[in-house]
Protein backbone atom coordinates (compact mmCIF):
# COMPACT_ATOMS: atom_id res chain seq x y z
CA UNK A 1 0.00 0.00 0.00
CA UNK A 2 2.82 2.43 0.80
CA UNK A 3 4.29 2.00 -2.67
CA UNK A 4 1.06 2.99 -4.43
CA UNK A 5 0.43 5.83 -1.97
CA UNK A 6 3.86 7.33 -2.64
CA UNK A 7 3.42 7.02 -6.40
CA UNK A 8 0.12 8.92 -6.17
CA UNK A 9 1.67 11.50 -3.82
CA UNK A 10 4.57 12.12 -6.21
CA UNK A 11 2.29 12.50 -9.21
CA UNK A 12 -0.11 14.81 -7.37
CA UNK A 13 2.64 17.08 -6.00
CA UNK A 14 4.91 17.19 -9.06
CA UNK A 15 7.71 15.15 -7.50
CA UNK A 16 9.51 12.30 -9.28
CA UNK A 17 10.32 8.87 -7.88
CA UNK A 18 13.94 8.23 -8.89
CA UNK A 19 14.22 4.76 -7.39
CA UNK A 20 12.18 2.30 -5.40
CA UNK A 21 13.86 -0.68 -3.73
CA UNK A 22 12.31 -3.50 -1.74
CA UNK A 23 14.37 -5.63 0.62
CA UNK A 24 12.45 -7.92 2.91
CA UNK A 25 10.01 -5.80 4.90
CA UNK A 26 11.79 -2.55 3.98
CA UNK A 27 10.92 -0.12 1.17
CA UNK A 28 13.43 2.56 0.20
CA UNK A 29 12.41 5.47 -2.02
CA UNK A 30 14.47 8.23 -3.59
CA UNK A 31 12.25 11.15 -4.57
CA UNK A 32 13.31 14.18 -6.60
CA UNK A 33 11.50 17.24 -5.38
CA UNK A 34 9.39 19.02 -7.99
CA UNK A 35 9.83 22.69 -8.72
C-alpha positions as CSV (number, residue, x, y, z in Angstrom):
1,X,0.0,0.0,0.0
2,X,2.8,2.4,0.8
3,X,4.3,2.0,-2.7
4,X,1.1,3.0,-4.4
5,X,0.4,5.8,-2.0
6,X,3.9,7.3,-2.6
7,X,3.4,7.0,-6.4
8,X,0.1,8.9,-6.2
9,X,1.7,11.5,-3.8
10,X,4.6,12.1,-6.2
11,X,2.3,12.5,-9.2
12,X,-0.1,14.8,-7.4
13,X,2.6,17.1,-6.0
14,X,4.9,17.2,-9.1
15,X,7.7,15.2,-7.5
16,X,9.5,12.3,-9.3
17,X,10.3,8.9,-7.9
18,X,13.9,8.2,-8.9
19,X,14.2,4.8,-7.4
20,X,12.2,2.3,-5.4
21,X,13.9,-0.7,-3.7
22,X,12.3,-3.5,-1.7
23,X,14.4,-5.6,0.6
24,X,12.5,-7.9,2.9
25,X,10.0,-5.8,4.9
26,X,11.8,-2.5,4.0
27,X,10.9,-0.1,1.2
28,X,13.4,2.6,0.2
29,X,12.4,5.5,-2.0
30,X,14.5,8.2,-3.6
31,X,12.3,11.1,-4.6
32,X,13.3,14.2,-6.6
33,X,11.5,17.2,-5.4
34,X,9.4,19.0,-8.0
35,X,9.8,22.7,-8.7
